[in-house]
Amino acid sequence: MSEATRPTILVTGAAGNLGSEVVDRLLARGARVRRLVRRQAGARAGAEQVVGDLTDPQVVRAALVGVDAVLLVWPRLDAASAHGPVAELAAAAPRVVYVSSSAVDDQAVRQSDPIVQVHSDMEALLHDAGLRSVVLRSDTLASNARGWAAQLRAGDGVAGPDMARTAVVDERDVADAAVAVLLAGRGQPEHGPYVLTGPEVLSRADQVERLGVALRRRLRFEALPADLARSRMLADGRPERLVEALIAASARRPESDLITDHVERLTGHPAGTFAQWAVDHAVEFS
Ligand SMILES: NC(=O)c1ccc[n+]([C@@H]2O[C@H](COP(=O)([O-])OP(=O)(O)OC[C@H]3O[C@@H](n4cnc5c(N)ncnc54)[C@H](OP(=O)(O)O)[C@@H]3O)[C@@H](O)[C@H]2O)c1
């Protein structure tokens, strides 16, 4: 990439599981990267940093100066607080890649649970603001399994609410897909939404079993009834609204057997397996 053609990309949620993978890839490809993070800690060499809250329109306006494209995540349980930030995006008019959920159902009047509803509302908000955003509807990220690390350091079991089986996708594949779209340039025709899935449909128990293979341990998943799952998550310090949204998702999100080739279409390589993710991240669980 020559100096003249180097785009500047704003990455929101840049310290998160997906955002950090996107930052690494953009830097490797020679883009100028601006990270929007909520807290000061953990600067990334080679990238600019803006510290502030994603819901604050002034923060978003400052972060957008000189930006060609934005990776937009909305890690919140309401889309109402997105009106101001989306207005700033519309005024600056960068290319926007929004990370949504594969559970969004275009035919549904109301989505299955509050988390999916927020993604659906965000897609509509971006569209209504006139932004030509590219929507990447991601399946469950493999990196969610990091939430089990504490339990697996303490024992051989993972207990939690059972979730519908889905085609868990490696966040590195979603990052590859996002980078492909972010760097595609304005001239490219835009399609979508893309639905990014892994290559096989897995239950929580399947994932824990595959982690066990990677860790050479016999691990088991215990599905907790809603009341017990709720009280354990609250005791772990998770915010009440998030806990209620997760309980609703576990009860209402339908099973999905959808597997797409959209990762390969966007990146040129097939989607990786959860088993491989587990091997690559085994050290984080011991
Ligand atoms: N995980 C999944 O299975 C999944 C599936 C489909 C779609 N998605 C979407 O993909 C996105 C990324 O997922 P992820 O697993 O990488 O999430 P993650 O690891 O939780 O990262 C989200 C990041 O956003 C930051 N953040 C949260 N609220 C913020 C705010 N108000 N202002 C500024 N920053 C804020 C968090 O900062 P702190 O570190 O300070 O908390 C965190 O670094 C999520 O928005 C989610 O909606 C996820």
The ligand as an SDF file (V2000), in Angstrom:
LIG
                    3D

 48 52  0  0  0  0  0  0  0  0999 V2000
  -19.6990  -12.6730   20.4850 N   0  0  0  0  0  0  0  0  0  0  0  0
  -20.5800  -13.1720   19.6070 C   0  0  0  0  0  0  0  0  0  0  0  0
  -20.8910  -14.3680   19.5870 O   0  0  0  0  0  0  0  0  0  0  0  0
  -21.1900  -12.2530   18.5900 C   0  0  0  0  0  0  0  0  0  0  0  0
  -22.0500  -12.7670   17.6090 C   0  0  0  0  0  0  0  0  0  0  0  0
  -22.6170  -11.8840   16.6840 C   0  0  0  0  0  0  0  0  0  0  0  0
  -22.3150  -10.5300   16.7510 C   0  0  0  0  0  0  0  0  0  0  0  0
  -21.4520  -10.0800   17.7170 N   0  0  0  0  0  0  0  0  0  0  0  0
  -21.1470   -8.6480   17.7940 C   0  0  0  0  0  0  0  0  0  0  0  0
  -19.7560   -8.5170   17.5780 O   0  0  0  0  0  0  0  0  0  0  0  0
  -19.2450   -7.5100   18.4080 C   0  0  0  0  0  0  0  0  0  0  0  0
  -17.8740   -7.8910   18.9150 C   0  0  0  0  0  0  0  0  0  0  0  0
  -17.9690   -9.0920   19.6650 O   0  0  0  0  0  0  0  0  0  0  0  0
  -16.8140   -9.4830   20.6730 P   0  0  0  0  0  0  0  0  0  0  0  0
  -17.1140  -10.8550   21.1260 O   0  0  0  0  0  0  0  0  0  0  0  0
  -15.4910   -9.1470   20.0860 O   0  0  0  0  0  0  0  0  0  0  0  0
  -17.1190   -8.4820   21.8790 O   0  0  0  0  0  0  0  0  0  0  0  0
  -16.1580   -8.0830   23.0700 P   0  0  0  0  0  0  0  0  0  0  0  0
  -14.9530   -8.9330   23.1270 O   0  0  0  0  0  0  0  0  0  0  0  0
  -17.0310   -7.9770   24.2810 O   0  0  0  0  0  0  0  0  0  0  0  0
  -15.6840   -6.6240   22.6490 O   0  0  0  0  0  0  0  0  0  0  0  0
  -16.5180   -5.5240   22.6990 C   0  0  0  0  0  0  0  0  0  0  0  0
  -15.6540   -4.3140   22.9810 C   0  0  0  0  0  0  0  0  0  0  0  0
  -16.4950   -3.1490   22.9420 O   0  0  0  0  0  0  0  0  0  0  0  0
  -16.1640   -2.3320   24.0170 C   0  0  0  0  0  0  0  0  0  0  0  0
  -17.3090   -1.5380   24.4420 N   0  0  0  0  0  0  0  0  0  0  0  0
  -18.4310   -1.9850   25.0470 C   0  0  0  0  0  0  0  0  0  0  0  0
  -19.2620   -0.9650   25.2750 N   0  0  0  0  0  0  0  0  0  0  0  0
  -18.6420    0.1370   24.8330 C   0  0  0  0  0  0  0  0  0  0  0  0
  -18.9670    1.5040   24.8180 C   0  0  0  0  0  0  0  0  0  0  0  0
  -20.1490    1.9360   25.2920 N   0  0  0  0  0  0  0  0  0  0  0  0
  -18.0700    2.3780   24.3130 N   0  0  0  0  0  0  0  0  0  0  0  0
  -16.8840    1.9620   23.8340 C   0  0  0  0  0  0  0  0  0  0  0  0
  -16.5200    0.6750   23.7980 N   0  0  0  0  0  0  0  0  0  0  0  0
  -17.3810   -0.2190   24.3070 C   0  0  0  0  0  0  0  0  0  0  0  0
  -15.7230   -3.2700   25.1250 C   0  0  0  0  0  0  0  0  0  0  0  0
  -14.9050   -2.5440   25.9890 O   0  0  0  0  0  0  0  0  0  0  0  0
  -14.4990   -3.0770   27.4290 P   0  0  0  0  0  0  0  0  0  0  0  0
  -13.3470   -3.9890   27.1350 O   0  0  0  0  0  0  0  0  0  0  0  0
  -14.1340   -1.8510   28.1460 O   0  0  0  0  0  0  0  0  0  0  0  0
  -15.6980   -3.7730   27.9720 O   0  0  0  0  0  0  0  0  0  0  0  0
  -14.9940   -4.3530   24.3660 C   0  0  0  0  0  0  0  0  0  0  0  0
  -13.6200   -4.0740   24.2220 O   0  0  0  0  0  0  0  0  0  0  0  0
  -20.2590   -7.2930   19.5250 C   0  0  0  0  0  0  0  0  0  0  0  0
  -20.6600   -5.9410   19.4670 O   0  0  0  0  0  0  0  0  0  0  0  0
  -21.4370   -8.1400   19.1920 C   0  0  0  0  0  0  0  0  0  0  0  0
  -22.6170   -7.3900   19.1850 O   0  0  0  0  0  0  0  0  0  0  0  0
  -20.8850  -10.8990   18.6310 C   0  0  0  0  0  0  0  0  0  0  0  0
  1  2  1  0
  2  3  2  0
  2  4  1  0
  4  5  1  0
  4 48  2  0
  5  6  2  0
  6  7  1  0
  7  8  2  0
  8  9  1  0
  8 48  1  0
  9 10  1  0
  9 46  1  0
 10 11  1  0
 11 12  1  0
 11 44  1  0
 12 13  1  0
 13 14  1  0
 14 15  2  0
 14 16  1  0
 14 17  1  0
 17 18  1  0
 18 19  2  0
 18 20  1  0
 18 21  1  0
 21 22  1  0
 22 23  1  0
 23 24  1  0
 23 42  1  0
 24 25  1  0
 25 26  1  0
 25 36  1  0
 26 27  1  0
 26 35  1  0
 27 28  2  0
 28 29  1  0
 29 30  1  0
 29 35  2  0
 30 31  1  0
 30 32  2  0
 32 33  1  0
 33 34  2  0
 34 35  1  0
 36 37  1  0
 36 42  1  0
 37 38  1  0
 38 39  2  0
 38 40  1  0
 38 41  1  0
 42 43  1  0
 44 45  1  0
 44 46  1  0
 46 47  1  0
M  CHG  2   8   1  16  -1
M  END
$$$$
